Amino acid sequence: MRLRRLVVLRHAKSAWPPDVDDRDRPLAERGLRDAPAAGRWLRDADCVPDLVLCSPAVRTRQTWDLVAQQLPTSPPVRHDPRLYGADAEGLLAVVRETPDTVATLLLVGHNPAVQDLVLLLTSEALGDALERTREKFPTSAIAVLTQQRSWPEAVQSGSLLTDVAVPRGAAT
């Protein structure tokens, strides 16, 4: 059985401009700094995805665009409207549709759903990764989960949480 890796990324810090619909909120200055740092972390941790599932919200799209600039390859991206406003079970349903050819899947989404998804899927964790995820899953947080099941067979408490990181860019 082939090992599969799900990388969950919460979008970078967003702005709250007045009179802007939630879906249209852009990244804040800090988000513009942190998203490339997340990309560098993914690259350096050898977590370059084969496929990206991204919410269509402006802040998630901007996060992915800045992350992608730091990666050695450009994987295909699906901007799936179901990822915006979904709960953890809804996210899992989308993950289960992933083709078997995908070894590393990156999901770019929103809290609390992305944090809840990581907690839903985790059966074991390395180090203090699970405690840190339970405590907080801040903007630009990345969780890396591995499983031996195929994507359609992904189940609650069926994955190992191998890493959690919160990359931050340097203020200028």
C-alpha positions in Angstrom: 0.0 0.0 0.0 1.3 3.4 -1.0 1.8 6.1 1.7 -0.4 9.2 1.1 0.3 12.6 2.6 -2.3 15.3 3.3 -0.9 18.7 3.9 -3.4 21.1 5.4 -2.7 24.9 5.1 -4.8 27.6 6.8 -4.8 30.7 4.6 -2.4 33.5 5.6 -3.6 36.5 7.7 -6.4 38.4 6.0 -7.5 42.0 6.0 -10.9 43.2 7.1 -11.7 46.1 4.8 -15.1 47.7 5.4 -18.0 46.8 3.0 -16.1 43.8 1.5 -17.8 40.5 1.3 -16.1 37.7 3.4 -15.2 35.8 0.2 -13.5 38.8 -1.2 -11.3 39.7 1.8 -7.6 40.0 0.6 -4.5 39.2 2.6 -3.2 41.7 5.1 0.4 42.9 5.0 1.4 40.2 7.5 -0.3 37.6 5.3 1.6 38.8 2.3 4.8 38.2 4.3 3.8 34.8 5.8 2.4 33.0 2.7 5.8 32.9 1.0 7.4 31.7 4.2 4.8 28.8 4.2 5.9 28.0 0.6 9.5 27.9 1.7 8.6 25.6 4.6 6.8 23.2 2.3 9.7 23.2 -0.2 12.3 22.7 2.5 10.2 20.0 4.2 9.8 18.1 0.9 6.0 18.6 1.0 5.6 19.8 -2.5 2.1 18.7 -3.5 1.0 16.7 -6.6 -2.4 18.4 -6.4 -3.8 21.4 -4.6 -7.4 21.8 -3.4 -8.0 25.5 -2.7 -11.0 27.4 -1.5 -12.1 30.0 -4.1 -12.0 32.9 -1.5 -9.6 35.7 -2.4 -7.4 35.2 0.7 -6.9 31.5 0.0 -6.2 32.0 -3.6 -3.7 34.7 -2.8 -2.1 32.5 -0.1 -1.7 29.7 -2.7 -0.3 32.0 -5.3 2.4 33.2 -2.9 3.1 29.7 -1.7 3.4 28.4 -5.2 6.1 30.9 -6.1 8.4 29.3 -3.6 8.0 25.7 -4.9 10.2 24.0 -7.6 7.1 22.8 -9.6 3.6 24.1 -10.2 1.1 21.4 -9.3 -2.4 21.5 -10.7 -4.9 23.5 -8.6 -8.6 23.0 -8.1 -10.5 25.9 -6.7 -13.4 24.0 -5.2 -16.4 26.1 -4.0 -17.3 23.4 -1.5 -14.2 24.2 0.6 -15.5 27.7 1.5 -17.8 27.3 4.4 -17.4 23.6 4.8 -17.0 21.8 8.1 -14.4 19.1 8.7 -16.7 16.3 7.3 -17.3 18.4 4.2 -13.6 18.9 3.7 -13.0 15.1 4.1 -15.7 14.4 1.5 -13.7 16.5 -1.0 -10.4 14.9 0.0 -12.0 11.5 -0.6 -12.5 12.4 -4.3 -8.7 12.7 -4.9 -7.3 10.6 -7.7 -5.2 7.6 -6.6 -2.3 8.9 -8.6 -1.9 11.8 -6.0 0.7 11.0 -3.3 0.8 14.4 -1.7 -2.4 16.5 -1.5 -2.4 20.1 -0.3 -5.7 21.6 1.0 -5.8 25.4 1.4 -8.7 26.5 3.5 -10.3 28.2 6.5 -10.6 27.8 10.2 -12.2 26.2 12.1 -12.8 23.6 9.5 -9.1 22.9 8.6 -8.1 22.6 12.3 -11.1 20.3 12.9 -10.2 18.2 9.8 -6.7 17.6 11.2 -8.1 16.6 14.6 -10.7 14.4 13.0 -8.2 12.5 10.9 -5.4 12.1 13.5 -5.1 8.9 15.4 -1.5 9.4 16.5 1.0 12.3 16.4 4.8 12.7 16.6 6.0 14.9 19.5 3.6 17.6 20.6 2.0 18.1 17.2 -1.5 17.0 18.3 -1.5 19.2 21.5 -0.3 22.2 19.5 -3.0 21.7 16.9 -5.7 21.3 19.6 -4.5 24.5 21.3 -4.4 26.7 18.2 -4.2 26.5 14.4 -3.2 30.1 13.5 -3.1 31.7 10.1 -0.4 30.2 7.8 -0.4 27.0 10.0 0.6 23.8 8.2 -0.2 20.3 9.3 1.2 17.2 7.7 -0.7 13.9 8.0 0.2 10.5 6.5 -2.0 7.5 5.9 -1.7 4.2 4.2 -5.3 4.1 2.9 -6.3 5.3 -0.6 -8.0 8.8 -0.6 -11.5 7.4 -0.9 -10.8 5.2 2.2 -9.6 8.1 4.3 -11.3 7.7 7.7 -11.6 9.4 11.1 -8.6 8.7 13.3 -6.8 7.0 10.4 -3.8 9.3 10.0 -0.5 10.0 11.7 0.1 13.7 12.3 3.8 14.0 11.5 4.4 17.8 11.7 2.8 21.1 12.5 4.5 24.4 11.6 3.5 28.1 11.6 5.9 29.8 9.2 6.3 33.5 9.5 7.9 36.0 7.1 10.2 38.7 8.4 8.8 42.2 8.7 10.5 44.8 6.7 
